[in-house]
Amino acid sequence: MRVGVLALQGTFREHINSLRQLGVEAPPIRLPHELNTLDGLVIPGGESTTMLRLMENFDLIQSIREIARNDLPIWGTCAGMILLAKDVSNYEMETLGLMDAKVRRNAFGSQVDSFEADLQVPLVGEEPFHAVFIRAPIVAETKPGVEILSRLPDGTIVAVRQGRLLACAFHPEFTDDLRFHSYFMNMIRQERSHRLKGQILPGSQLRS
C-alpha cells in the first residue's frame, strides 16, 4: 500500500512515521505528478492559509480535487480538516471544497489554549482515544451523508467521515496510538476491494 502525505508544511513527518510503523509506504507529496501512484492521501495539520498558498503555487489544488473525484481516499487532520471542508467560517481563501461540512477555525482559541482529551470513537475500538488539540477547528454543521465519528463531552463534533473522505480536528500523529491511521488503511483496503469487484474479466460471463 502506498499512502502519500502532503509535505508542504505542518506535521507531515509525524504522519509519515506513523504510517511506516504500520508497514505502509508513505512518500512525501509536493508535486502534482506524485499523486498518480497513490492508494490514499493524508493532509496533515499545520497552518491552513500557508498550506493553501503553497498548494496554489505548486498547482496541487485541482490535482487533489481530481483524485478525490476518482474516489481516492483522503484524510485531513486539524488544518487538513479545514482544507477538505466546503464551508469555513470567517475564511476568505478557497479550500478544496470536498466535504459537506461547515468548519470553524481556531475554535478553542490560540496556541496557549491547546488541550488533550480522551474521546469515545467506537469505530476505532472501545478504549478511549487520547486526542491532542492544537489551535484546533471544529465541525459546526454537517449535511446528510456526513457521518459523525466522535464528539467532545459537550457534544462538539471533532471527527467525521463522508464516503472516502475522513477528517478530524485533532492530531493522531502526535500520539503512539495508531488506531486512526489503521482505520484509514482499512478505508483504503475497502476502496481497493470495491474496485476489484467492479472489474469484469473479458469473457468471464461465459465461464461456468
C-alpha positions in Angstrom: 0.0 0.0 0.0 1.2 3.5 -0.9 -0.2 6.4 1.1 1.2 9.8 0.3 1.4 12.6 2.9 1.1 16.2 1.7 4.5 17.6 2.7 4.4 21.4 2.0 4.2 22.4 5.7 3.0 21.1 9.0 3.1 17.7 10.7 3.8 15.6 7.6 6.9 13.9 9.2 4.9 12.6 12.1 2.2 11.2 9.8 4.9 9.5 7.6 6.5 8.0 10.7 3.1 6.6 11.9 2.3 5.1 8.5 5.7 3.5 8.3 5.2 1.9 11.7 2.2 0.2 10.1 4.4 -1.1 7.3 2.9 1.4 4.7 4.9 3.1 2.0 4.4 6.8 2.8 6.1 9.1 0.3 6.1 12.9 0.9 3.9 14.7 -1.7 4.9 18.1 -3.1 4.1 18.0 -6.8 1.0 17.0 -8.8 2.6 14.1 -10.6 3.4 12.4 -7.3 -0.3 11.9 -6.7 -0.6 9.5 -9.6 0.6 6.3 -7.9 -1.2 6.6 -4.5 -3.7 4.4 -2.8 -4.6 7.3 -0.4 -3.6 10.8 0.7 -3.1 12.4 4.1 -3.4 16.2 4.5 -1.6 16.9 7.8 -2.1 19.6 10.5 -0.3 22.9 10.1 -1.2 26.4 9.1 -4.1 26.2 6.7 -3.5 29.5 5.0 0.2 28.8 4.4 -0.7 25.3 3.1 -3.3 26.6 0.7 -0.9 29.2 -0.7 1.7 26.6 -1.3 -0.8 24.3 -2.8 -1.7 27.0 -5.3 1.9 27.7 -6.1 2.6 24.0 -6.8 -0.7 23.5 -8.8 -1.9 20.9 -6.3 -5.5 22.1 -5.6 -7.0 21.0 -8.9 -4.9 17.8 -8.9 -6.2 16.8 -5.4 -9.8 17.6 -6.4 -9.3 15.3 -9.4 -8.0 12.3 -7.4 -11.0 12.8 -5.0 -13.4 12.7 -7.9 -11.6 9.4 -8.9 -12.5 8.1 -5.4 -9.1 8.1 -3.8 -9.4 8.1 0.0 -8.2 11.3 1.6 -7.7 12.0 5.3 -7.3 15.5 6.8 -6.2 16.3 10.3 -6.6 19.7 12.0 -5.7 22.1 9.2 -6.4 19.2 6.8 -10.0 19.2 8.0 -10.2 22.9 7.1 -8.8 22.3 3.7 -11.3 19.5 3.0 -14.4 21.4 4.1 -16.7 23.1 1.6 -17.6 25.9 4.1 -15.2 27.5 6.6 -16.5 30.3 8.7 -14.5 33.7 8.7 -12.2 32.4 6.0 -11.6 34.1 2.7 -9.4 31.5 0.9 -10.9 28.9 -1.4 -10.5 25.4 0.1 -10.5 22.0 -1.7 -14.3 22.0 -1.1 -14.7 18.3 -0.9 -16.6 17.6 2.3 -20.2 18.7 3.0 -19.4 20.2 6.4 -19.1 23.7 7.9 -15.8 24.1 9.9 -14.8 26.8 12.3 -11.1 27.6 12.5 -9.3 28.1 15.8 -12.5 27.2 17.6 -10.8 26.8 21.0 -8.6 29.9 20.9 -4.8 30.4 20.3 -1.8 28.1 20.9 -1.9 28.6 24.6 -5.5 27.1 24.7 -4.3 23.8 23.3 -5.5 20.8 25.2 -5.8 17.0 25.3 -8.9 14.9 25.8 -10.0 11.2 25.8 -12.5 10.6 23.1 -15.0 7.9 22.6 -14.6 6.7 19.0 -16.5 3.4 18.6 -15.2 2.8 15.1 -11.6 2.5 16.3 -12.4 0.5 19.4 -13.8 0.6 22.9 -10.8 2.1 24.6 -10.8 6.0 24.5 -8.6 7.7 22.0 -6.3 10.2 23.6 -6.5 13.2 21.3 -4.2 16.3 21.1 -5.9 19.6 20.1 -3.7 22.4 18.9 -5.4 25.6 17.6 -8.0 23.1 16.5 -11.0 23.6 14.3 -14.4 22.1 15.0 -17.2 20.9 12.7 -20.1 23.3 13.2 -22.6 21.8 10.8 -22.9 18.7 8.6 -25.1 17.8 5.7 -26.7 14.4 5.0 -24.1 11.8 4.1 -21.5 13.0 6.6 -21.1 10.5 9.4 -20.1 11.8 12.9 -17.4 9.6 14.3 -16.6 11.4 17.6 -17.6 14.3 19.8 -16.2 16.1 22.9 -18.2 15.5 26.1 -20.1 18.8 25.4 -21.3 17.5 22.0 -18.8 19.4 19.8 -18.1 17.4 16.6 -14.4 16.6 16.2 -14.2 13.7 13.7 -16.3 13.0 10.6 -16.4 10.8 7.5 -18.1 11.2 4.2 -17.6 8.2 1.9 -13.9 8.1 1.1 -13.1 11.4 3.0 -12.0 11.3 6.6 -11.4 14.4 8.8 -10.5 15.0 12.4 -9.9 18.2 14.4 -7.0 16.7 16.5 -3.6 15.3 15.8 -3.5 11.5 15.9 0.1 11.7 14.6 1.2 13.2 17.9 0.4 10.0 19.9 1.6 6.4 19.8 -1.9 5.2 19.3 -2.1 4.1 15.6 -5.8 3.2 15.5 -6.9 6.2 13.4 -4.1 5.5 10.9 -5.2 1.9 10.9 -8.8 3.0 10.3 -7.7 5.0 7.3 -5.8 2.0 6.0 -9.0 -0.1 6.3 -10.9 2.6 4.3 -8.3 2.3 1.5 -8.5 -1.5 1.6 -12.3 -1.3 1.3 -12.0 1.0 -1.7 -9.5 -1.3 -3.4 -11.7 -4.3 -2.8 -14.7 -2.4 -4.3 -12.7 -1.6 -7.4 -11.6 -5.2 -7.9 -15.1 -6.4 -7.5 -16.3 -3.9 -10.1 -13.8 -5.2 -12.7 -15.1 -7.9 -15.0 -12.5 -10.0 -16.8 -13.0 -10.4 -20.6 -15.1 -13.4 -21.3 -15.8 -14.0 -17.6 -19.6 -14.0 -18.2 -19.1 -17.2 -20.3 -17.3 -19.2 -17.7 -19.1 -21.7 -15.6 
